[in-house]
């Protein structure tokens, strides 16, 4: 459930989660972020989701963005446009698992470190 301004009405909330992935070697796994469209309240979410334009609900994630065999962090900024609560569901969906393919893809996502 959404906690923050978006549960009370118009406003912006920022939400962060971490998750681990462990896909088998030798497979190409096609994934996407999927919004479940169960409400009609207009909102914006950074994944550049525009709820009252289109019906875009699925956003494919190119290989190299997520660490397919490690820890990932995803943050979403949610902007409720009306004075009503909004709590869209967002999940990471596996679109296809294919044998063979391009092989391992290196990610270039360095860990944050304080600057000296």
Secondary structure, 3 states (H helix, E strand, C coil): CCCCHHHHCCEEEEEEEEEECCCCCCEEEEEEEEEECCCCCCEEECCCEECCCCCCCEEEECCCCCCCCCEEEEEEEEEECCCCCCCCEEEEEEEEEEECCCCCCCCCCCCCCCCC
